[in-house]
Amino acid sequence: ERIHQGLGSIGVRLFDFGGAPSPANFLIYTIPPGSSEGVHLHNVVDRSLGAFDEYYYILEGTGVMPIDDRLVAVSPGDHVHTPMGVRHGIENRGPGTLRVFLTYINRASYDGRP
């Protein structure tokens, strides 16, 4: 599955909790070498990609995350928060599989107040 116009195909395992409503959503990406989740942006103005804060936890492998105008190297045990309004993605540049546990929190009702 191509995610956010990224390179190659990414395996996605979504934890849907049997359809029960939840404020947070969980999934696991399995990203082969050379594949990526494309760089994208979540915000409250254009909600076509959802209004989410995201938390990436690296389970296995190595990669890089474009975050705004910088590249952040990631490896097992790293965790990266990408708040709503920040351009981000993740790419596997390593020789093996990159596995990522992703938590995303729906901020659709966010009203701009802290």
C-alpha positions as CSV (number, residue, x, y, z in Angstrom):
1,E,0.0,0.0,0.0
2,R,1.4,3.4,-1.0
3,I,1.0,5.8,1.9
4,H,0.9,9.6,1.3
5,Q,2.4,9.2,-2.2
6,G,5.5,7.5,-0.7
7,L,7.9,5.2,-2.5
8,G,7.1,1.5,-2.9
9,S,4.5,-0.4,-0.8
10,I,4.2,-0.4,3.0
11,G,2.5,-3.1,5.0
12,V,-0.1,-1.7,7.4
13,R,-1.6,-3.4,10.4
14,L,-4.4,-1.3,11.9
15,F,-5.6,-2.0,15.4
16,D,-9.3,-1.2,15.2
17,F,-10.4,-2.4,18.7
18,G,-13.4,-4.0,17.2
19,G,-14.8,-0.7,16.0
20,A,-15.0,0.8,19.5
21,P,-14.5,4.6,19.5
22,S,-11.1,5.7,20.8
23,P,-9.3,9.0,20.9
24,A,-6.1,7.4,19.8
25,N,-5.4,5.0,16.9
26,F,-2.6,2.5,16.5
27,L,-1.0,0.8,13.6
28,I,2.3,-0.9,12.6
29,Y,4.1,0.0,9.4
30,T,6.3,-2.7,7.9
31,I,8.5,-0.7,5.4
32,P,10.8,-2.6,3.0
33,P,14.2,-1.1,2.0
34,G,13.8,1.8,-0.4
35,S,10.1,2.4,0.5
36,S,8.6,5.3,2.4
37,E,5.6,7.0,3.8
38,G,5.5,10.2,1.8
39,V,6.0,13.6,3.4
40,H,2.7,15.0,4.4
41,L,1.0,17.5,6.7
42,H,-2.0,17.2,9.0
43,N,-3.8,20.4,10.0
44,V,-7.2,21.8,11.1
45,V,-7.7,24.0,8.0
46,D,-7.3,21.3,5.3
47,R,-8.5,18.1,6.9
48,S,-8.1,16.0,3.8
49,L,-5.3,14.0,5.5
50,G,-7.0,14.3,8.9
51,A,-6.2,16.5,11.9
52,F,-3.7,14.3,13.8
53,D,-0.8,14.5,16.2
54,E,1.4,11.5,15.5
55,Y,3.9,9.5,17.6
56,Y,6.4,7.2,15.8
57,Y,8.1,4.4,17.8
58,I,10.8,2.5,15.9
59,L,10.6,-1.2,16.6
60,E,13.1,-2.6,14.1
61,G,15.5,-1.3,11.4
62,T,16.8,2.1,10.5
63,G,15.6,5.0,8.5
64,V,15.2,8.7,8.2
65,M,12.3,11.0,8.9
66,P,12.0,14.3,7.0
67,I,10.6,16.7,9.5
68,D,10.0,20.2,8.2
69,D,13.4,21.2,6.8
70,R,15.6,18.6,8.5
71,L,16.3,14.8,8.3
72,V,16.2,12.9,11.5
73,A,17.9,9.4,11.6
74,V,15.9,6.8,13.5
75,S,16.7,3.3,14.9
76,P,15.2,0.9,17.3
77,G,13.9,2.5,20.5
78,D,13.7,6.0,19.0
79,H,10.4,7.8,19.4
80,V,9.4,10.9,17.4
81,H,6.5,13.2,17.9
82,T,5.1,15.0,14.8
83,P,2.5,17.5,16.0
84,M,-0.3,18.7,13.8
85,G,1.0,21.3,11.4
86,V,4.5,19.8,10.9
87,R,5.4,18.3,7.5
88,H,6.8,14.7,8.1
89,G,7.2,11.2,6.7
90,I,9.5,8.2,7.2
91,E,11.8,6.3,4.8
92,N,13.7,3.0,5.0
93,R,17.2,3.6,3.8
94,G,18.6,0.6,5.6
95,P,19.3,-2.9,4.3
96,G,16.5,-4.6,6.3
97,T,12.9,-4.1,7.2
98,L,11.9,-1.0,9.1
99,R,9.0,-1.6,11.5
100,V,7.3,1.3,13.2
101,F,4.5,1.5,15.8
102,L,2.5,4.6,15.0
103,T,0.0,6.3,17.4
104,Y,-2.1,9.0,15.9
105,I,-4.5,11.1,17.9
106,N,-7.5,12.7,16.1
107,R,-7.7,16.4,16.8
108,A,-10.7,17.0,14.5
109,S,-12.4,18.8,17.3
110,Y,-9.4,21.0,18.1
111,D,-10.4,24.6,18.5
112,G,-6.9,26.2,18.6
113,R,-6.7,26.6,22.4
114,P,-4.0,25.0,24.4
